[in-house]
């Protein structure tokens, strides 16, 4: 079978790329492994917030680019970061033209747009009446109207690769589908325990999958098999959750405990801190996953912080955590709290004493590990009763992936373009990560890079003057 382009994955990135190809009169096919009409994918259950490193994607392009580079401590690839920043406004405009409606994000003051209707933020994935689900369905319908095709139940097993040129794919059913270009847009590899175990944690089974578990890294593995370069595979986007979320379905994807951790100390069973709580939830979730035992971290804080948790974060963990069966230890003294939470009492008391002393003297930056205060001030732990919450790392989607250039073309290990191969969405690396695990934004990676890839392929097809019947 021959098409102008094959797109692997039917999420926002894939359907955006395919629609931009079809809008120029060419014939793409989207191959989606899911079978149902409302096949599960992270796009469908997303909250619908669009941002570029938590900035409004309609801000000036130069500011967005600088923000990407700042959030990633300069580790982002400048070519794709620049192109994404320059295309962010046009991406939002296209979404509006396609019928997507936005509202102001209810908890962000920066004018961050959010797809409507919004998904209620609570335990469980209440996605069916949400803006993201409705827009995903609309994009699928528009693709068909424009002469493209969406085929469900089609899992891709390999790339057709001849003389350095990617010119199609093989499916698990043994079918060969030829095309001028292929777009890999099947998401991250968060649901593949082998890849997660190789790159992120020694114990992938001890991470809570905070996603639809459809991101298996098929496209990543296929591209690597023909020599593609990867970047930043050791980082992911996620949130800190109650350890009980490992078994309790009522405790994910919310309430998340990022803000509680940023106002606490987080310790291992010896009562000692192991990472900088002030860097925020995404950073700290990665730090928990990197422990020898990712189920060994505990947040320790006092009554003041727990009272603040009644209003902090998207879903305040106080009282929703306990109401849904999550463990919160409470004690009149730190020694008693250590016994309840399985922590070394001497180590915990030493840690809290040193921590409080450093706050009083303004020396938290001298702690080991250091404690950053730019985003989240350090809070004294002195107002009884004291509390402890056992934690786990909730992984939403991997941050790293395939290296691409500014046109979303996949690069080889030698830095050369792999002709005919493009990538979009969460399979793309080089936009997020760095030492502080900067998060650029999953939906802008999907829509923005999907648009970049689709337009680049349409231009390539136009230059070749090739249109399939």
C-alpha positions in Angstrom: 0.0 0.0 0.0 1.2 3.5 -0.8 0.5 6.8 0.9 2.2 10.2 0.9 3.0 9.8 4.6 2.6 7.3 7.4 2.0 8.7 10.9 2.6 6.2 13.8 0.3 7.1 16.6 -3.2 8.7 16.8 -2.7 11.2 19.7 -2.6 14.9 19.3 0.9 14.9 17.8 0.1 12.4 15.1 -3.3 13.8 14.2 -1.9 17.3 14.0 0.9 16.2 11.7 -1.5 14.2 9.5 -4.1 17.0 9.2 -1.4 19.5 8.1 -0.3 17.1 5.4 -3.9 16.5 4.3 -4.6 20.2 4.3 -2.1 20.6 1.5 -3.9 17.9 -0.6 -1.7 15.0 0.2 -2.7 11.6 1.5 -1.5 10.5 5.0 -2.5 7.4 6.9 -2.4 7.4 10.7 -1.7 3.9 12.3 -3.0 3.7 15.8 -2.5 0.6 17.9 -5.7 1.2 19.9 -8.8 -0.6 18.7 -11.8 1.3 20.1 -13.1 4.5 18.6 -12.1 6.2 21.8 -8.8 4.4 22.0 -6.8 5.3 25.1 -3.8 7.6 24.9 -2.4 10.3 27.1 -3.8 13.0 24.8 -7.3 11.9 25.4 -7.1 12.1 29.2 -4.9 15.2 29.5 -6.0 18.3 31.4 -5.8 20.4 28.3 -3.4 23.1 29.6 -1.0 24.6 27.0 2.2 26.3 28.1 5.8 26.7 27.2 7.7 26.1 30.4 4.6 27.4 32.3 4.5 30.5 30.1 1.6 31.5 27.8 2.4 30.0 24.4 1.1 33.3 22.9 4.0 35.3 24.5 6.7 36.7 22.2 8.7 33.9 20.5 12.1 35.2 21.8 10.8 35.1 25.4 9.5 31.5 24.9 12.8 30.4 23.5 14.7 32.0 26.4 12.3 30.3 28.8 12.9 26.9 27.3 16.7 27.3 27.5 16.4 28.6 31.1 14.1 25.8 32.3 16.5 23.2 30.9 19.6 25.0 32.1 20.8 25.3 28.5 20.5 21.6 27.6 17.6 21.9 25.2 18.5 21.6 21.5 18.4 25.2 20.2 17.1 24.4 16.7 13.9 22.6 17.7 13.4 25.0 20.7 13.7 28.0 18.4 11.2 26.5 15.9 8.7 25.5 18.5 8.9 29.0 20.1 8.4 30.7 16.7 5.4 28.4 15.9 3.6 28.5 19.3 1.3 31.4 18.4 0.5 29.9 15.0 -0.2 26.6 16.6 -2.8 28.1 19.0 -4.3 30.0 16.1 -4.6 26.8 14.1 -6.3 25.0 17.0 -8.8 27.8 17.3 -9.5 27.6 13.5 -10.1 23.8 13.9 -12.8 24.5 16.6 -10.8 24.2 19.8 -12.0 26.6 22.5 -9.9 27.9 25.4 -10.4 29.4 28.8 -8.0 30.9 31.3 -6.4 28.2 33.4 -8.1 28.5 36.9 -4.8 28.2 38.9 -2.3 30.0 36.7 -1.9 33.7 36.6 0.1 33.9 33.4 -2.8 33.7 31.0 -2.2 30.1 30.2 -4.9 28.8 27.9 -6.8 25.6 28.8 -9.0 23.5 26.4 -12.7 23.5 27.3 -14.6 22.0 28.7 -12.0 21.3 31.4 -11.5 17.9 32.9 -12.4 17.7 36.5 -9.3 17.2 38.6 -9.9 14.4 40.9 -9.0 10.7 41.4 -9.7 8.7 38.3 -9.7 9.7 34.6 -12.9 11.5 34.0 -12.1 12.4 30.4 -15.1 11.7 28.2 -16.7 15.1 28.3 -13.4 17.0 28.4 -12.1 19.4 25.8 -9.1 17.2 24.9 -11.2 14.1 24.2 -13.7 16.2 22.1 -10.9 17.8 20.1 -9.1 14.5 19.5 -12.3 13.1 18.0 -12.8 16.2 15.9 -9.2 16.0 14.5 -9.9 12.4 13.5 -13.1 13.4 11.7 -11.3 16.3 10.0 -8.6 14.0 8.8 -11.0 11.7 7.1 -12.9 14.7 5.5 -9.6 15.9 4.1 -8.8 12.6 2.4 -6.5 11.1 5.1 -7.1 7.9 6.9 -7.0 6.8 10.5 -6.6 3.0 10.9 -7.1 1.6 14.4 -5.7 -1.7 15.6 -2.6 -1.3 13.6 0.6 -1.6 15.6 3.8 -0.8 13.7 6.7 -3.2 14.1 9.5 -1.7 12.0 10.6 0.9 9.5 11.2 0.3 5.8 14.7 1.6 5.4 16.6 1.5 2.1 19.9 3.2 1.2 19.6 5.6 4.2 16.1 6.6 3.3 13.0 5.7 5.4 10.2 5.0 3.0 7.5 3.2 4.9 6.6 0.9 7.8 5.9 -2.7 8.6 2.9 -3.6 10.7 2.6 -6.5 13.2 0.1 -8.1 10.7 3.0 -8.4 8.2 1.8 -5.5 6.0 4.2 -3.2 4.2 3.0 0.4 3.8 5.1 2.6 1.6 5.3 6.4 1.8 7.6 9.3 1.1 7.8 10.2 4.8 7.1 8.6 8.2 6.3 10.5 11.4 6.8 8.7 14.7 4.3 10.1 17.1 3.4 7.3 19.5 4.4 9.0 22.7 7.0 8.2 25.4 8.2 4.9 26.7 6.9 5.2 30.3 4.9 2.0 30.1 7.7 -0.2 28.9 9.4 -1.7 32.0 12.6 -2.7 30.1 13.3 0.8 28.8 12.3 2.5 32.1 14.5 0.0 34.0 17.4 0.7 31.6 17.2 4.5 31.7 15.2 5.8 34.7 15.1 3.5 37.7 16.5 0.1 38.9 12.9 -0.8 40.0 10.4 0.2 37.3 7.7 -1.8 39.1 8.0 0.6 42.1 6.8 3.6 40.0 3.1 4.5 39.8 2.0 4.7 36.2 0.2 8.0 36.1 -1.0 7.6 32.5 -3.0 5.3 30.2 -0.1 2.8 30.0 -0.1 3.0 26.2 3.4 4.6 25.8 5.5 1.5 25.1 8.4 3.1 23.1 7.7 1.2 19.9 8.6 4.2 17.7 11.7 5.0 19.7 13.0 1.4 19.4 12.3 1.3 15.7 14.2 4.5 15.1 17.1 3.5 17.3 17.3 0.2 15.3 18.2 2.2 12.2 20.8 4.4 13.9 18.7 7.3 15.4 20.2 9.4 18.1 18.5 9.8 21.5 18.8 12.5 24.1 17.7 12.8 27.8 16.2 9.3 28.3 16.9 9.4 32.0 14.2 12.1 32.9 10.4 12.1 33.0 7.5 14.3 33.8 5.4 13.2 36.8 4.3 14.1 40.3 4.8 12.9 43.8 2.0 10.7 45.1 1.0 8.9 48.2 2.7 5.5 48.4 -0.7 4.0 48.8 -1.4 5.0 45.2 0.6 1.9 44.2 -2.5 -0.1 45.2 -5.3 2.4 45.7 -7.0 3.6 42.5 -8.6 6.5 44.4 -5.2 8.1 44.9 -4.1 8.9 41.4 -3.7 11.0 39.3 -4.7 13.2 42.3 -4.1 14.3 44.9 -0.5 15.0 44.1 2.0 15.9 46.9 4.4 18.2 45.1 3.6 21.3 47.2 3.6 19.4 50.4 7.1 18.1 49.6 8.3 21.6 48.7 7.3 22.7 52.2 8.7 19.7 54.0 11.8 17.7 54.3 11.8 14.4 52.4 13.9 11.6 54.0 14.8 8.0 53.5 14.5 5.4 56.4 17.7 6.7 58.0 15.9 10.0 58.6 18.2 11.9 56.2 17.4 14.2 53.2 18.5 13.0 49.8 17.6 15.8 47.4 16.6 19.5 47.1 12.9 19.8 47.9 13.0 23.4 46.7 13.3 22.4 43.0 9.7 21.4 42.8 7.6 18.4 42.1 8.9 17.2 38.7 12.5 17.3 39.9 11.7 15.6 43.2 9.6 12.9 41.5 12.7 12.0 39.4 14.8 12.1 42.6 12.5 9.6 44.3 12.6 7.3 41.2 16.4 7.4 41.3 16.6 6.0 44.8 17.8 2.4 45.2 14.3 1.8 46.6 11.8 4.3 45.1 9.3 3.3 47.8 11.5 4.4 50.7 10.9 8.2 50.7 8.8 9.9 53.3 7.7 13.6 53.6 8.0 15.0 57.2 6.3 18.4 58.1 4.4 20.1 60.9 0.9 21.3 61.6 1.4 24.6 59.7 2.2 22.9 56.5 -0.7 20.5 56.8 -3.1 23.3 57.4 -1.7 25.0 54.3 -2.4 21.8 52.3 -6.1 22.5 52.6 -5.8 25.1 49.9 -2.5 24.3 48.2 -2.2 22.6 44.8 -4.8 21.7 42.2 -6.5 19.1 44.4 -5.7 20.0 48.1 -4.3 16.9 49.7 -5.8 17.8 53.1 -8.3 16.3 53.6 -8.7 14.4 50.2 -5.7 12.2 50.8 -7.0 10.6 54.0 -10.6 10.6 52.7 -9.5 8.4 49.9 -7.5 6.0 52.0 -4.0 7.5 52.0 -1.7 7.2 55.0 -0.9 10.3 57.0 1.0 9.6 60.3 0.4 12.1 63.1 2.4 12.4 66.4 3.0 14.9 69.2 6.8 14.5 68.9 9.3 13.7 66.2 10.5 10.6 68.0 7.0 9.2 68.1 6.5 10.2 64.4 9.7 8.3 63.5 8.4 5.2 65.2 5.1 5.3 63.3 6.7 6.0 59.9 9.5 3.5 60.2 12.2 6.2 60.3 15.4 6.3 62.4 14.6 8.6 65.3 18.1 9.9 65.8 18.7 10.5 62.2 15.4 12.3 61.8 15.9 14.5 64.9 19.4 15.5 63.7 18.1 16.3 60.2 15.2 18.5 61.6 17.5 20.3 64.0 20.0 21.1 61.3 17.3 22.1 58.9 15.6 24.4 61.3 18.9 26.0 62.4 19.8 26.7 58.8 16.5 28.4 58.2 16.9 30.6 61.2 20.4 31.6 60.2 19.6 31.9 56.5 22.0 29.1 55.6 19.8 26.6 53.8 21.9 26.8 50.7 24.7 25.4 52.7 22.8 22.2 53.6 23.8 18.9 52.0 21.8 18.4 49.9 21.4 22.1 49.4 17.9 23.7 49.7 16.9 26.1 47.0 14.4 28.8 48.0 13.8 30.7 44.8 10.5 28.9 44.0 9.5 27.5 47.4 10.6 29.0 50.7 11.9 26.6 53.4 9.5 26.1 56.3 10.4 25.4 59.9 9.3 22.1 61.3 8.4 23.2 64.8 4.7 23.4 65.2 3.3 20.2 66.7 1.6 17.9 65.9 4.0 16.5 63.3 3.1 14.6 60.2 4.6 12.0 57.8 3.4 10.8 54.4 5.0 7.7 52.7 5.6 8.7 49.1 6.0 7.2 45.6 6.9 8.6 42.2 4.1 8.9 39.7 5.3 8.8 36.1 3.2 10.5 33.5 5.4 10.6 30.4 9.1 10.3 29.6 10.9 13.6 28.8 13.7 12.3 26.6 13.5 10.7 23.2 14.7 11.0 19.6 17.0 13.9 18.6 15.4 16.1 15.9 16.4 19.2 14.0 14.3 22.4 13.7 12.1 20.7 11.0 11.3 17.7 13.3 13.5 15.4 11.2 15.1 12.6 13.2 18.9 12.7 13.4 21.4 9.9 13.3 24.1 9.3 15.9 26.5 11.1 13.5 24.2 14.2 13.6 22.9 13.7 10.0 19.3 13.8 9.1 17.7 10.4 8.5 15.9 11.1 5.3 12.2 10.6 5.4 11.9 10.1 9.2 10.2 12.7 11.4 9.1 12.7 15.0 6.5 14.7 17.0 5.2 14.8 20.5 6.5 13.0 23.6 8.8 10.8 21.5 10.9 13.9 20.9 13.9 14.5 23.1 16.0 17.6 23.6 13.2 20.0 24.7 12.9 19.0 28.4 15.1 17.7 31.1 18.5 19.0 32.2 19.8 19.0 35.8 16.6 20.5 37.2 14.3 18.4 35.0 12.8 21.4 33.2 9.3 20.8 31.9 8.4 22.5 28.6 4.8 21.2 28.2 3.5 18.0 26.8 0.6 19.5 24.7 2.7 22.2 23.1 5.2 19.4 22.2 2.3 17.5 20.6 0.5 20.3 18.7 3.5 22.4 18.1 5.9 19.8 16.8 3.1 17.9 15.1 2.4 21.1 13.1 6.1 21.6 12.4 6.5 18.0 11.1 3.3 18.1 9.0 4.2 21.3 7.3 7.8 20.2 6.6 6.5 17.0 5.0 3.9 18.8 2.9 6.7 21.1 1.7 8.9 18.2 0.9 6.1 16.5 -1.1 5.4 19.8 -3.0 9.1 20.1 -3.9 9.0 16.5 -5.2 5.7 17.2 -7.1 4.4 13.9 -5.9 0.8 13.2 -5.1 -0.6 9.7 -4.9 -3.9 9.0 -6.7 
